[in-house]
Every structure is written in structure tokens, then in C-alpha cells.
Amino acid sequence: MNNRISSTIQRYFHNWLRRVPIGNDGIARIWARQIYILPTSGGLMFGAVVMLMLLGSLNYQNNLGLLFTFFLVAIGLLAMHHAWFNLLKLAVQVRGGSPVFVGELATIAITVRAEQPRAHYDIRLWHERHSTAPVHIPRGDQRQITLGIPATRRGLLHVTELMVETRHPLHLFRAWSYLICDATTLIYPQPAPHAPDPDQDSGVAQSPQRTTRVGADDYLGSRPYRPGDSPRHIDWKAFARERGLVVKQFGGETGQTLWLDWSQLTAPDPEIRLSVLTRQVLDASASGVQFGLRLPNVIEQPGAGAAQMQRCLTHLALFHV
């Protein structure tokens, strides 16, 4: 009962907080009413010491003590003002990072810009319990920051809110703002350490046959360029003659087309099957053969190269998501 009341109160205050929206240009800019500020533990201790000094100076009618106390109060007030002012009109843009595998560190690319003619110091960004290192943004300049988030499960990692904070200049006060963002990073399944041979696993006996395959010995002709083709096989002479991008094709006796088939795997856990298929996709891509992927309600036709590998890994990452 107490946990339910506590979660309800937290949700109420979380919804009540003001957040920095994303502008039409994709940038979130912090304004005055979107900044929160509270004293840190050091700031509370500083305030307690100042209060004791004030009481002692009044009790003993020590004018020099009163002067020093008011001087410390002025320092505290200036520190509070500068902590708030350090976030004012700071511009932040958030983008998703490159795809990673489960168990790796997913990255969120953050651009922090000082649009006003002043510098911003000790800027740190948080997502849940993960934070960036403090950065200094010179006036009129910007900094590229990478926020690492552990990838614990496959699919799309959505980051919809970040917190930007500062404790500049004296760490007596902590000022922060909540930013609305829309960053997505794709998480591939974790590859299995080993995987069965696709030919044996699929139950399809394939004999060597003459197929079109990049990397064999016999030149078979040219074809239009497709994304993922190696730049080494592009006919650059034809490109210089303004014939467009064409790729040289070679053929041999060892070409095969492999099918990586979900239904031929025996593991009862779907995540284990996806892990095994991920390993097979990586192995097939590294060997240079053409391969296709069969999943329930999804068929990726055979292909080769980095683009084919990414398409298959994307299907595996988003399977039943």
C-alpha cells in the first residue's frame, strides 16, 4: 500500500514538472521557467555554517564576524544565480547512435550548443542512472557528447527524456532541466558463441554449381551498383566515362546460396534461436557467400555484402517486437 502511494505521488510530481520541448529545428532550448535549482549536500553544510556564524556574531556582538558572515551569504547567492544562469538558453540536440548488439554499449549522440555570447561550464547530461562526463562549452561554440547506455535487450532503444544539470561554479547548488527528445538506437540480438552450419541445419543438400559470386576467378560481365557492394569491384574506368556506377561480376565453381531458416532450429527459446541466427548471419557475411533469411512471416531474399547483413540483423532485432 505504501509503495503504491509513493509511486502515485512520484508519478504526479513527474507529470507536473515542466519540460523543455523540441523546437521545429529539432533542438531543445532551455528557458527561465524550465530550470530547477536546489542546494547540494555541500551547499546545505555551507548554509549551516553561515547560520552558526550569524548566531555567534550576534550573540557576541562581533561586527567583523557579521561582516564575514554577510560576505559568505553574498557568495552563496551569487553561486545560486550563476548555477541557474549557466543553463539558461542552452541548446541541446539528441540523435540515436549506430546499431549495437545486446551486451554492448548503445550510444546516444548529443550536441550541446552555446547560442548566447557566453560560455557554459560543468554541463552534464543524464538518462536514468547513466551520465556523461562534465563538459565546457565556449561561447558561440558547441560540443559533441556521447551518452552510453547498456543494451540489455534487442529491439529499439527509445530515449524520450534527458536531464541536463550543472553545479557550476562552487557546487553549492544543483540546477537542472528535463529535456524532451526522440532518439532511437537499434539493438541486435546477442550472437551465439557458435552456430551449426546452415547447410546441415536447413537439411538442403547443395552441390557446387556455377553461380554469380563476387570474388571468384572468371569475369562474367558488369551489373548496376547496389548498396553494400565493395568499392574494390566498382568499374572506375566506366565511371570515368560517365557510364554510372557498375560492378564487375566474377563467377566460379564454389558459389553457394545459403538459407538461414528459423524453422530448422531446434532450440525451444525464441531468443536462443535469434542468437544462433545472428551468429549465422555474421559468419555467412564474413565468408562472402550469398545468403537469405527465413523467419515466420518474414523472408529476406539472398544477397551478399554489408547491406544484406544489416537487413537480416534488423529483421532479427525487430522480430515480434
Buried (B, 14 or more C-beta within 10 A) or exposed (E): EEEEEEEEEEEEEEEEEEBBEBEEEEBBBBEEEBBBBEBBEBBEEBBEEBEEBBEEBEEEEBEEBBEBBBEBBEBBEEBBEBBBBBBBBBBBBBBBBEBBBBEBEBBBBBBBBBBEEBBBBBBBBBBEEBBBEBBEBEEEEBBEBEBBBEBEEBBEBEBEBBBBBBBBBBBBBBBBBBBEBEBEBBBBBBBBEEBBEBEEBBEEEEEEEEBBBBBBEEEBEBEEBEEBBEEEBBBEEBEEEEEEBBBBBBBBEBBBBBBBBBEBBEEEEEBBBBBBBBBBBBBBBEEBBBBBBBBEEBEBEBBBBEEBBBBBBBBBBBBEE
